[in-house]
Amino acid sequence: MLVVVSDTHAREGSKLRGRTLEAVREADLVVHAGDFYRAPVLDAFESASGTLRGVYGNNDDATIRDRLPEVRTIEYGGVRFAVTHRHRSGDTGLIMLGRGRDADAVICGHSHRPRFDDSGGLPILNPGSHTQPRGNRPAHAELEPASVNGAGDDGAGDDGADDDGAGDDDGDAANESDGGAGLRGRLVTPDGDVFEEFRIDP
């Protein structure tokens, strides 16, 4: 399972709770779309998750910016994602960023508003904030290969290759199920309520 979180905005600890904490612990790969806020929060996420891939956000301190890229590309279940915190040109800029990285979808944060939008030709996934929803639902995103949810039996695994384009060679995320069939996703609250489902195809 791929789990996506963003906008923690804390000084220490991951502030994970409920289903969000369970999902991070269960995940093959965790993506954080920025605004940890302080370095101890990044440390806590690295401890809580088996494999973490993050980017820095506009509120992250210098230590986090030294440790993480602004943009990175990851692959999971045959789907390639461009990951960034935000783009000044909004959705148009995010779509252009994704296309420039040959991505199938874009993961972002910043707005604290959970949403999945594929109306622009390239899907955009924002998991919202699990700690500061700002009038929205607190949330994270969970994605699994479509076959896991009954779309067939694909068997083998592919690697969660990561290419951030900034000289950060941090290897592969282990043991995700394959492979070309796309991902089924859901937006979920820390209480475990699923309030939106979606699909991303390669």
N, C-alpha and C positions, 0 to 999 in steps of 0.2 A: 504494500500500500504506500502511496505517496501522500504525504500530509503537508498542507500549505498553511502557514500562519503569517501574521504581519502585525506591525504597529503595537508592540508590547508596551513601549513607553514606561520603563521602570528603571529604578536605580540598582536593584539587586533582585536575584531570583528570576525564574522564568514566568511566574504568575500563572502557570498552567493549572487548570482544575477540571474536574469532571471528565466528560468525554474527550475534551481537548487534550488533557494529560494522558488519558488512555491511548488515544490515537497516536500521539507523538512517541510513546513507548513502544507501540506495536509496529510503527512504520518501518519500511525498508529504507525510506528516504524522507527527510524533512527539509522543506524549503521555507526559509524566512525571508520575506520581501522587504525587510528593512524597518528602521526605527526601533531597534532594541533599546536605544537611548544611552545606556552606560555599559562599559565592558563586562562587569560582573553578570549582566543579563545574558550576553553572548556566551559567557562561560557556562552559565546554568543550562542554556539550550544545548550546548555541546555535550554536557553531562547527561541530560535527559534523553537525548536522541542517539540512536545508533550511528546514523550518518546525517550530518547537517550540511546543507549548502545555503549560504546566505548572501545577501547584498546589503550595502549600507544605505541608510535613508538620510533625509535632510536634517533630522534631529540627532543623528548618531555622533558620538564624540570622536576625537582624533584617533584614539586607540582602536576603535572599531573600524574606522576608515583605513587604518594601516593594515588591518587583518582581512578585510573583505573588499571585493571589487564593487563598483557601481552597477555593473551589468555583468551577467554571466549567462551561459547557455547550458542547460542540462537536458538529458534524455531519459525518459522513463516509459517502459512498455511500448517502445517503438514510436513514441511521440516526443518531438523536440520542442522545448520551451525556451524562450528568451525571458530572463528574469531581471527586473529592475524595480526600484521603489516607485518612481514616478517619471513622467515626461512633461516638460513645460508646454508642449503642444497638445496635451490631452490624448484622447483616444487615437487621433490621427498620427501623432508622434509615436505612440506605442505600437501601432500597426506597422508603421514604417521601420521602427526598430526591429520588430519581429521578422519582417520580410528581409531586412538587411542581414539577418543572422540565419536565414533559411529555416525559421521556426514554424511549427504548426500552430502554436498558440503563445500568448504572452501572459506572464504572471506579474502582477504589480500590487502595490499597497497604497499608502498615503491618505486615501479618502476616508478610511475607517468604515466604508460602506461595502458590505459583501455583495458581490454581483458576478454573474457570468453573462457575457454579451458576445454573441457571434454575428451580430447584424452588420458589422463593418467588413466582413470578408476574412478576418483573422480573429479567432476567439480571444477574448480578454478575460482573465480570471483574477478577481480581487477577493481574497478571503475575508476582508474586513479586519477588525481588531478583536482579539479575544479578551482584552482588558478594558479598553476605552471605546465603546461603540458609538458614542456621541449621537445618541438618538436613534441609532440603528440596532440591529441585533448583534450581540457578541457572537463571533463565529470563527470557524476555520473551514478549510476544504479538505475533503478526502477523495482520492482518486485511485481506482483499481483497474487493471486490464479488463476489457469488456468480457472476456471469457470467464473471469471469476464470477461474474454475475449472470452466467448462463448463456453466453453467446457462442459457446463452443469450447473445445478442450485444446489449449495451445501447448501445454506441457512445459517446454524448456524456458530458461530465463535469459534475459538480456542484461547488459550492464548499464548502469545509470551513468553513462559517460558525461563528463563535465568539462566544458571548454569555456572559460570566462573571457578569453581573448585578451587577458591582461597578465599573462605569465604566471597564473596561479594554477599549477599542475597538481591538483589534489586527488587525482585518481578516480576510481569507479565506485559507484554505490552498488552494494552487492544484492544479488538474489531477487531481482524483480521478475515477475512473470512477463513473458513476451506479449506480443511481438507482431505488430502490423494490424491488429484488430481494433485498435483504438482504446480509449479509456472512458469508463463511466465514472462520473463524479457527483458529489453532493456537497452542499453547504450545510454545516451542522453547528448548532449552538453548544456551549459547554454542558448544557443540561441534556444533550443527546437528541434534540429535536432536529430532524432533517426538514429544511424549509425550501430547498430547491435542488433539483437534480438536472444533470446535463451530460453531454457526451462530447468528447474531442477525438477526432479522427486524424491519423497521420496524412 
